[in-house]
Amino acid sequence: MTAPLLKVEGLKTWFDTPKGMVKSVDGVDLDLRRGEILGLVGESGSGKSVTGFSLIGLVDPPGRVVEGRIEFNGEDLRTASPARLRSLRGDRIAMIFQDPMMTLNPVLRIATQMIETVRAHRNVSHAEARARAVEALGKVGIPRPAERIDAYPHEFSGGMRQRVAIAIALLHEPDLIIADEPTTALDVTIQSQILAEVQKLAAEMGMGLIWISHDLGVVAALAQRVAVMYAGRIVERGTIDEVLDTPRHPYTAGLIGSTPMANVRGQPLRQIPGSAPPPLGRPEGCPFRPRCAHATEICKTEPQETLAGGHGWRCFHPLQDQAGGRI
């Protein structure tokens, strides 16, 4: 078996605040292979976006990666210099943000922004950089890309701006793309089109993709594997079929139960009781313990991961006969 494109072990990213240390990411393990799409799911505040930013060194003070190994193509990014990280970002590793206006400068034409991105990493002429930018816009379904490239961001709809952001991420055919909920603000039709295009491009280009989302339905339609995150930790991981059809962690089952399903009609959605713990008030042991109907005294200690093949979970009382159902 080939070595993974990305291997993350024991990643911890903490924020030192006046009220105490916020452990946004607290011991995350991930791996990703070329051509694979991994879904990273969980409620808001679970640490998904901070995990994505940590992988490419975009965590600003007072946040910092305090521990862990981030190995990309065999290179430990934690020991890489700032110059080396800058050379990788936008070239071999790209990120798509939730809001395309975080990527696009509103006062510059799309052409200017894309050409600058190409020439920042490649010694090519202006004409060649423009041609590459037009080609990338065409790949993500922008109509008449040779004309539309000269427009400003405000002349595009929200869906088209997000396509432009994806095109910028694809400019150098990166090995890894981290997509931070890029379709959350889009309508369902546009979202479906973009998901189909991203899936096709990942397969064609052989790139790895981490798709960060709170929407299990989107991840089920897009990814091959999924990692469920809660309170800064991965509580369950495995293939889409393993995790969604036979969830072992009560939190995973709760997420599935709160999602509309095609094969369960006319029944109210099940809610997860309570709310996620505050950053400075996380309970000892299993962080899901205060919301879990299966919790016992042993849950006050830290559960270790149990593995059954590629399916792993961190729970003292895994669900044995729980059928998740197809989303």
C-alpha positions in Angstrom: 0.0 0.0 0.0 1.3 3.4 -0.9 2.2 5.9 1.8 -0.5 8.5 2.6 -0.4 11.9 1.0 -1.2 13.4 4.4 -0.6 11.9 7.9 -1.5 13.8 11.0 -0.7 12.5 14.4 -1.6 14.0 17.8 -2.3 17.5 16.5 -3.0 20.0 19.2 -3.8 23.6 18.6 -4.4 25.8 21.6 -5.3 29.4 22.1 -3.9 31.3 25.2 -6.6 33.7 26.3 -6.9 35.9 29.4 -9.4 33.5 30.8 -7.4 30.4 30.2 -6.2 28.0 27.6 -8.7 27.0 24.9 -7.9 23.6 23.5 -9.5 24.0 20.1 -7.8 20.9 18.6 -6.8 18.4 21.2 -5.1 15.3 19.8 -6.3 14.8 16.2 -5.2 12.0 14.0 -5.9 12.0 10.3 -4.6 10.3 7.1 -5.5 11.0 3.5 -4.4 9.3 0.2 -4.2 10.6 -3.3 -7.5 10.8 -5.1 -9.4 10.4 -1.8 -12.0 12.7 -0.3 -12.2 12.8 3.5 -15.2 14.4 5.2 -14.5 16.2 8.5 -17.8 16.7 10.2 -19.2 18.0 13.5 -21.2 20.8 15.1 -20.0 24.4 15.0 -17.2 24.9 17.5 -15.9 21.4 17.3 -12.5 22.4 15.9 -12.9 21.5 12.3 -11.8 24.8 10.7 -9.0 25.3 13.2 -7.8 21.8 12.2 -7.7 22.9 8.6 -5.9 26.1 9.3 -3.4 24.2 11.5 -2.4 21.9 8.6 -1.1 24.7 6.5 0.2 27.0 9.2 -2.5 29.7 9.1 -3.3 29.8 12.8 -2.7 33.4 14.1 -1.7 34.3 17.6 -2.7 33.8 20.3 -3.3 30.4 18.7 -0.4 28.0 18.1 0.2 24.3 17.3 1.7 23.0 20.5 2.1 19.4 19.6 1.8 16.8 16.9 3.2 15.8 13.5 1.8 17.0 10.1 3.5 14.9 7.4 2.7 16.0 3.8 4.3 13.9 1.0 6.8 12.6 3.6 7.8 16.1 4.8 7.0 17.3 8.3 5.3 20.7 7.9 5.8 21.5 11.6 9.5 21.8 11.1 9.2 23.6 7.8 10.4 27.3 7.6 7.8 30.1 7.0 9.3 30.5 3.5 8.8 26.8 2.8 5.2 26.9 3.9 4.6 30.0 1.7 6.0 28.1 -1.3 3.7 25.1 -0.6 0.5 27.1 0.1 -1.4 27.9 -3.1 0.9 25.5 -5.1 1.0 22.0 -3.6 -1.6 22.7 -0.9 -4.6 24.9 -1.5 -7.5 26.0 0.7 -11.1 27.0 -0.3 -12.7 29.2 2.3 -16.4 29.2 3.3 -16.8 32.8 2.2 -15.4 33.4 -1.3 -14.9 37.1 -0.5 -12.1 35.9 1.9 -10.3 34.7 -1.2 -11.3 37.4 -3.7 -10.3 41.1 -3.5 -13.4 43.1 -4.4 -11.4 45.9 -6.0 -9.4 43.7 -8.4 -10.5 42.0 -11.5 -10.7 38.2 -11.4 -7.9 38.1 -14.1 -5.5 40.2 -12.0 -6.0 37.9 -9.0 -5.7 34.7 -10.8 -2.7 35.7 -12.9 -0.9 36.9 -9.8 -1.6 33.6 -8.2 -0.1 31.7 -11.1 3.0 33.9 -11.4 3.7 33.8 -7.6 4.6 30.1 -8.0 5.6 29.8 -11.7 8.0 31.7 -13.9 5.6 32.2 -16.8 4.6 35.0 -19.1 1.5 37.1 -18.4 -0.2 35.5 -21.5 0.5 32.0 -20.3 -0.7 32.7 -16.8 -3.9 34.2 -18.2 -4.5 31.1 -20.4 -4.0 28.8 -17.4 -6.5 31.0 -15.4 -9.1 30.8 -18.2 -8.7 27.0 -18.4 -9.2 26.7 -14.6 -12.4 28.8 -14.8 -13.7 26.5 -17.6 -13.0 23.4 -15.4 -15.4 24.7 -12.7 -18.2 25.5 -15.1 -17.8 29.3 -15.5 -19.5 30.1 -18.9 -17.5 32.1 -21.4 -14.4 32.0 -19.2 -12.3 34.0 -21.6 -14.7 37.0 -21.2 -15.8 36.5 -17.6 -12.2 36.5 -16.4 -12.1 40.3 -16.8 -15.1 40.9 -14.5 -14.9 42.1 -10.9 -16.1 39.8 -8.1 -19.3 41.8 -7.5 -20.4 41.0 -11.0 -20.7 37.3 -10.1 -23.4 35.6 -8.1 -22.5 33.9 -4.8 -22.3 30.5 -6.5 -20.1 31.8 -9.3 -17.8 33.5 -6.9 -17.4 30.2 -5.1 -16.6 28.6 -8.4 -13.9 31.2 -9.0 -12.4 30.5 -5.5 -12.3 26.8 -6.4 -10.7 27.6 -9.7 -8.0 29.5 -7.9 -7.3 26.5 -5.7 -7.0 24.3 -8.8 -4.6 26.6 -10.7 -1.5 24.6 -9.9 -3.2 21.2 -9.7 -2.3 20.8 -6.0 -1.8 17.5 -4.3 -4.1 18.5 -1.4 -7.1 20.8 -1.1 -8.7 21.8 2.2 -12.2 23.0 1.6 -13.7 24.8 4.7 -17.5 24.5 4.2 -17.3 26.1 0.7 -21.0 25.4 -0.2 -22.8 26.3 3.0 -24.1 29.7 1.8 -25.2 28.4 -1.7 -28.6 27.2 -2.8 -29.2 23.4 -3.2 -29.0 23.4 -7.0 -25.7 25.2 -7.2 -24.3 23.2 -4.3 -25.1 19.9 -6.1 -23.4 21.1 -9.2 -20.2 22.2 -7.4 -20.1 18.9 -5.4 -20.3 16.9 -8.6 -17.5 19.0 -10.2 -15.2 18.8 -7.2 -15.7 15.0 -7.0 -14.9 14.6 -10.7 -11.8 16.9 -10.5 -10.4 15.1 -7.5 -10.7 11.8 -9.4 -9.2 13.1 -12.6 -6.3 15.0 -11.0 -5.6 12.5 -8.3 -5.6 15.1 -5.5 -6.5 14.5 -1.9 -9.4 16.6 -0.6 -10.5 17.3 3.0 -14.1 18.6 3.0 -14.9 20.3 6.2 -18.7 20.5 6.9 -21.4 20.3 9.5 -23.7 18.7 6.9 -23.6 14.9 6.9 -25.8 14.8 3.8 -23.2 16.7 1.8 -20.3 14.5 3.1 -22.3 11.3 2.4 -22.7 12.3 -1.3 -19.1 13.4 -1.7 -16.6 11.6 0.4 -15.2 8.0 0.7 -14.3 8.3 4.3 -15.5 10.5 7.2 -14.0 11.7 10.5 -16.5 12.9 13.2 -15.1 15.6 15.4 -16.4 16.8 18.8 -14.8 19.2 21.3 -11.5 19.2 19.5 -11.2 15.4 19.1 -12.0 12.8 16.5 -14.6 10.6 18.2 -15.3 8.3 15.2 -13.8 7.6 11.8 -14.2 5.1 8.9 -15.7 4.7 5.5 -18.9 6.4 4.7 -20.8 3.1 4.8 -19.3 2.0 8.1 -19.9 5.3 10.0 -23.3 6.1 8.5 -24.8 2.6 8.5 -23.4 1.4 11.8 -22.3 4.3 13.9 -20.6 3.3 17.1 -20.3 6.6 19.0 -23.5 8.1 20.4 -22.6 11.5 19.1 -22.3 10.2 15.5 -25.7 8.5 15.9 -27.1 11.8 17.2 -25.8 13.7 14.2 -27.4 11.1 11.9 -30.6 11.1 13.8 -30.9 14.9 13.4 -30.5 14.7 9.6 -33.4 14.3 7.2 -33.3 10.8 5.5 -34.7 9.6 2.3 -36.0 6.4 3.8 -37.6 7.8 7.0 -40.6 10.0 6.3 -43.2 11.5 8.5 -41.1 11.2 11.7 -39.7 14.1 13.8 -36.0 14.5 13.7 -34.2 13.5 16.9 -32.3 16.2 18.7 -29.0 15.8 20.6 -29.8 17.0 24.1 -27.9 19.9 25.5 -25.3 21.8 23.7 -21.5 21.6 23.0 -19.3 22.4 26.0 -17.9 25.9 26.1 -14.2 26.2 25.1 -13.1 26.8 28.7 -15.6 24.4 30.3 -14.9 21.1 28.8 -15.6 18.1 31.1 -13.0 15.7 32.1 -12.9 12.3 30.3 -15.2 11.9 27.4 -16.3 15.4 26.3 -19.7 14.1 25.2 -20.5 12.6 28.6 -22.9 15.4 29.8 -25.1 14.9 26.7 -24.9 11.1 26.5 -27.6 8.8 27.6 -25.1 5.9 27.9 -22.6 7.7 30.1 -21.4 6.0 33.3 -18.7 6.7 35.9 -16.0 5.3 33.7 -16.7 8.0 31.1 -15.0 10.5 33.5 -11.7 9.0 32.2 -10.3 9.5 28.7 -11.5 6.8 26.2 -9.0 5.4 23.9 -9.7 4.5 20.3 -11.1 1.1 19.5 -10.4 -0.1 15.9 -12.3 -2.7 13.9 -10.5 -2.8 10.6 -10.5 0.8 9.4 -13.5 1.8 11.6 -12.4 3.5 14.8 -14.3 5.1 17.7 -13.6 6.6 21.2 -16.3 5.4 23.5 -16.6 3.1 26.5 -20.2 2.2 25.5 -20.2 1.8 21.7 -23.5 1.3 20.1 -23.7 -2.3 18.9 -27.0 -2.6 17.1 -27.6 1.0 16.1 -28.5 1.3 12.4 -27.7 4.8 11.2 -29.7 4.6 7.9 -28.7 6.1 4.6 -28.7 9.9 4.5 
